[in-house]
Amino acid sequence: MTSLTYRYVALTDTGLRRPHNEDSGYASGRLLVVADGMGGAAAGELASSETMHVIRELDRDLDIDALAAMEHAVDSANARLGALIAEDPAVEGMGTTLEAMLWDGEKLAVAHLGDSRAYRLRGGVLEQISTDHTFVQALVDEGKITPEEARVHPHRNLIVRAMLGRDDNAADLSWIQPMLGDRYLLCSDGLSDMVDDDVIRGALGAETIDLAATELVRLALEGGGYDNVTVVIAEFVEKDSEPDEHLSSSDGQPQLVGAAASQPRPRTGKGSSKSSDATRFDPEELRYAPRPPSRMRWVRWALVGVLVAALIGAGGAFAYHWSQKQYYVASHDGKVTIYKGVPAHVPGITLKHVEQVSDVVVTTLPQYRREQVRAGIEASSKSDAQQIVANLSQFAVAPTPTPKPSPTKKKSSKTTNSVWRR
């Protein structure tokens, strides 16, 4: 069997519509990584760069299995985000996607989380080897829409799994066995949303991977450049091949690009800005699909209930007032329902009220969605709760009615006689 190694390149661009690059990319002779930060401005940059700095620790000689090392690194990066959020509540809700490949000399250990993608070009055939953790991909998997419809779906950017500093969004881990001549592309959605797979295939097959990276970024910008675009490419060659001095990886040095290369400073959450950039709507803050509340948030809600009980007659009124500005989605009489308040129980006090009952029957949802509703799905506002219900309604399947046999009518003797008389 031919011993393999690979050549690599990493390239990024802020795009034409965003003031900041929240993507991070990394390429070396051992490790390939793309992280697309989300949460708005500095929070997205912080999420992807901090994740990248942790994952980069894999770029060394390892004394354990590569896939186990990858799993440990992903857990460590997630814990790092959780610590940052605990230190600074202002960045709660930030997160990042992750696409990472670790080379052990024979095969690739792969981690995937979110909607950044991994493609393989082999023998002129392009294959997406990652599965998007998105709302529309779930619809495709359930046969509700086609892949073509998913590309133009209004909720195509809603992510159902990402690295959020919580323990309920694990990455997909797997092995890949490369072959001589394979090219692997890791990219953020700034490429895959702007450029069709057929066009990606053509560009990825360019004469060199450096040309391919440049062409892919150019195509994303020509397609609109609505988002940051980051590409990392590896091409597998024979291990004893001479380095190509025309390639950027010929010096053997790692390539770090994007937010992680600019070393963004962590936010403090204590300051405020009056600039237009601070108040401008950023769609990145809305990329996460409805998801069950984190355990810590449920703990906080439970503590609110305890606080109300402890402070009745003193500060209880204030805590109660706060609780009545909260919303969540759960089940009521078998239907998906918007509640106002918090799901805490305090003797003598009602902290939740039915705000709006939808027509979506819980039992018509897939099992996973049913469990989400029964556990309760947090919402940031009433409008957010309504959007959650609208998203859930697309998963609902109308129950198939059970056919009932038609009652048999007995013919009277008169009817029989009349027939014979004819």
N, C-alpha and C positions, 0 to 999 in steps of 0.2 A: 504493500500500500504506500502511495506517495505521501511523504511528509509535507504538510502544508504550513504556510504562514499567510499573512495578508498585508496589503497596502491600505492606507486609510486617508481620509480627508474629512474635515469638519468645516462647515460654512453656515453663516447666519446673516439675516438682514432684518432690520426693524419693520420693514414694510412701508406702505404708503399712507396708512391711516392712523398708526399708533405713535405716540410720542416716546414710548419706552419699549425696550426689548425685554420681555419677561421669559424668553426661552433661554435655556442653557444647553450647550453641546460639548461633547468631549470625545476625542478619538486618540487611541494609542495602539501599540502593538499587542496589548492585552485586553483593552476595554473600549467599548463603544457605548455612548450614552446620549439620550436626548430627554430633556425635562422641560415641559411647557407649564410655566407658572400661571396661576389664576388667583383672582381675588381683588384685582384692581391695582394698577400702578405699583408702588413700592412693595406691597404685600406679595404680588405675583413674582416680582423679581427676587424677593427674599426667599420665597418658598422654593423656587427652582434652583437658586444658587446654593442655598444651604443643603438641599438634597444632593446636589452635584458634589459638593465638597465632601459629604459623607461617602457617597458611592465611589468617588475617586480613590478612596483608601483601598479599594480592591486591586488597584493597579500596582501590584507587587507580588513577590513570591508568596504563595499560600501554602499553609500546612494542613488544609482541610479540602474536602470536595468542593469544586467550583460552585455547584448549585447551592450547597449548604452555605457557602460564603456569601453568595448573592442574596439568599434569603435573610441572612443575618444583617447584611448591609442595608437592605430595604427596611427591615425592622428598626435599625438604628437611625436611619434617615427619618422615618416616621416619628420615632420618639423625639428626635431633635425638633421637628416641627411642633409637636405637642408641647415641648418645653418652652419654645418661643411664644406660643399662644398663651400658655399659662403666665409667662412673664409680662406679656403685653396683650390684654384683651382686645386692643384696637385692631389686631390682625386676625382675630378669630374669623374663620371662614376662608382663610387663604388655603391654597393647596397647589398641587402640581401633578401632572401626568409623569409617567416614567417609562422609557423604553431603554433597556440595557442588555448588553451582551458581553459575557466574560469568556475569553478564550483560554482553554486549559492545555492547548497544544494539540488536541485531537478533535474537540467538539466545543460548541458554544453553550454556555449556561445563560438562559434568557429570563428576564423579568419584564412583565408588561402590566401597566396599570393606567387606565384612562383611554384617551383617543389619539395619542401619538401612535404612529404606526411603524411596523417593520415589514419590508418587502424583500423578496428574493428574486433575482434575475438569473435564471439557469437555462442555458440553451436557447436564449431568445424569448423565453416565456416568463412573464412577470406574475408572481404570486404574492398576495398579501398573507403573511404568516402570523399576523396578530389579529385578534378579534376586538373591535372597538367596545369599550365599556360605556355605551351611550344608550339613550332612550330609544333612538330610531333603530339601532342594531337589535335591541330587544324586540321591537315590532317586526323587524325582518325575520328574526329567528322564530317568531311565533306565526309567521306567515301572514301578518296583517298588511304589510307593504312590501314592495320589491326593492332591491338595492338601488335601482334607478330612481324610485320615488324617495328613497331615503336621502339622496343627495340634495333634494330640493325641499325636504320637509321643514316646516317652520321651526321645529324643535330639534334640528339635526345636531346642534352644538351642546345639547344638554347631556352632561356626563353623569352616570349613575355610580361610578367607582373612580376614586382618585386618592392620592396620598394627602390626608387631611390632618395628620397628627392624632388620629384615632385608631382604635384597634379593631374596627369592623370593616375595613376595606383592604383585604389582602391582595397581593399581586399574583398574577398567573405566572407560575414558574415552569420551565420546560428545558429540554435539551434539543439542540439542532446539530445535525451532522453535515458540515459543509463538504462541497466537492470542488475540485480544481476548476477554476474559471467562474465560480459563483460570485455574484455581486450582491451585497446586502445593503439595503437602504433603511436607515432609521430617520424619521422625520416628524416634525410637529404638524398639527392640522393646518397650519398656514400654507403648507404645500398641498396636502391631500384634498383640502376644501377648494382650492383654486385650480387644480390641474387634474384632469381625468387620468385614470390608470393607463390607458393606451398611450397617452402623451408621456407619462412618467416612464413607461417602458422604453420608448424611443430615446428619451434623454439619458436614462440610466445606462443605455448601451453605447454611449459615446466612446470615442477612441481611448480616453483615459478617465479615471474617476475624478480627477480635478476638473476636467472639462464637463463631466456629467454634473458635478455639484454646482458649478457656475451656471450651467444651462437650466437646471431645476429651479434654482433661486430666481433666475431671470423669468422663467415661465410663470412662477407664482406671482411675481410683481406685475407682469403683463396681464395676468388674469384678474387683477384688481388689487392685490397686495393688501387685503383687508386686515391681515393679522401678521404677527411676526412669523418668519419662516426660517426653519433650521433643518439642515440636512447633514447626516453623517453617513459616509459610504465606506465599505470595506470590500476589497477584491482579493479573492484567494488565489495564491500563486504557489509554485513549488518552493519549499523552504530554502533551498540553496540558490534561488534566483538572485541575481545581482540587483541592488537597489536602482530604481529608475531615477536618475538625477534630475529629471524634469518634473518629478512629482513633489508636492509639498511635504510628503512624509519621508522623503529620502534621507533626511537627517536623523530619523528615528525619534524625534522629540514629540511629546504629547501635544495635541492641539485642543485648547480650551477656548470656547467662543460664547458670546452672549452675556447674560446677566452674571453668571458665575465669574466671567473674566473681568467684569467691571467692579467686583467686590462691593455690592450695594450695602449700605449701612442699615442695621436693623432699626425699625421704627420704635419710637418710645411710647407712642399713644398719648403723650401728654400735651403735645402742641396742636395748634390748629392753623390752617392756612386759609387765606381769603382770596387766593388766586383762582383764576378760572379753571386751572387744571385740577384743583382740589375738588371742585363741585361738578365738573363735567361728568356726564353719565359714561360709565365704562361697561360695555356689555360683558367683559370678562367676569364681572362680579355676579353675573346671572347664569354662568355656564353649568353650574351644578344642578342636576335634576333633583326633585324631591327625594329625601332620604330620611330614614329613621333618625331620631334625635340621638346625639351622643350620650353615653352613659353619664358623663359629667353634667350635661344639661338637665337630665332627669333628676340627678342628685340635687342640683340647684333648685329645681322646681319643688322637689320634696322638702328642701330646707326652707323654701318660702312658706310652705304649709306649716312647718314647725314654728317658723318665726311668727306667723300670724297668730298661732295659738299662744305663743309666749308673750306676745306684745299687745294682746287685746286690752284695750283701755289706754294704751300708750301710743305705740307706733303702729299698731295693727291696721289702722285706717289707711296709712300710707302704703303698706305692703299689699293690702287688699286692692287698693286703687291700681297699683302696678300690675297685679295679677290679671286684672280685668282688661288690660291692654294687649294681652297675649292671645295667640290663636294657634290651633292645631287641628289636624284632620284625624278622625277616628271613626268607629262604627256606632250607629244608633239605629235600633230596630232593623238591623240587617242591611242598612244603607250607609254609603260613605257620607260622612257628616262633618261640617265645619263647626268646631267648638270655640267659644270665646272663654278665655280663662286658662287655668292650668290644671292638669290631671292630678291634683293632690287632694288628700282627704283630711279635713280638720273638723272635729266634732262641732256641730252647731253652725257651721259656715259652709256655704256653697261656693266653691271657687271655679266652677265651670258651668257654662250654659250652652244649650244648643243654639247656634247662630243660624245655620242654614243646612237643611237636609237635601242632598242631591238625589237624582234618579238612579245613581249607580248602585247596583246591588252588589254587596261584598262578595257573595258566592260566585258571581260571574267573572271575578278577577282571577288571574293565575295564582297559584299557591303562594309564591313569594310575595306578590302584591297584597294578598289577603293578610299575610302575617304582618306586613308593614302597617296596614291600616289598623289592624287589631292592636298592634303595639303603640300606635299613635305616631303621626308624622308632624313634626314641628313646622311652623310657618312664621315668617317674619312680620306678616301683616295679613289683613283680611284678603286683600287682592292676591297675595302670594298663596294663601290657602285656596282661593278659587282657582288659581292656576294649577295647583297640585291636583285638585279634583278634575280639572279639564284633562290633565295629562293621564290620570288614572282611567278616565273614561275611555281612552283609546285602547286600553288593554282589555276592557270588558267584552265578554263574549255572551251573546244572547243565548239563554238555555234552549236546548232543543226540546220542543213539546213532545210529551209522550202520546203516541197515537192511541185513540180510544176506538174500540170497535163500534160501528154503527148499530143501533138496536134493530133487531129483526122484527118486521111487522108480520103478524099472522093474518092470513087472508080469511075473511069471513066466508061462511058457507054460501051466503047470498052472492058474494062476488064470484065464487067458484061456479055456482049454478048459472050466473049470467053469462060467464065465459062459455059454458057448455051450450047454453041456448043459442049462442051465436054459431 
